Amino acid sequence: MDNERIIKAFGENLKSIRLKKGWTQTKLGVEAGMEPQHVGKLERGLHEPGIVTAVMLARALECNISDLISA
């Protein structure tokens, strides 16, 4: 699996989980301690998430990191 596909899958999973919680990108940004614009870039696959970012998002969304990185 290539990097671009992995990053895109992460973004799609992130958006799906966020929407299931009924959260905006702003709400997730506040909960995860990051800018909403960064959340948007991650969801669109424009930015590659690091491990710290993935952990912060998983904690905020109360999900497992594997839920975010499964392709």
Secondary structure, 3 states (H helix, E strand, C coil): CCHHHHHHHHHHHHHHHHHHCCCCHHHHHHHHCCCHHHHHHHHCCCCCCCHHHHHHHHHHHCCCHHHHHCC
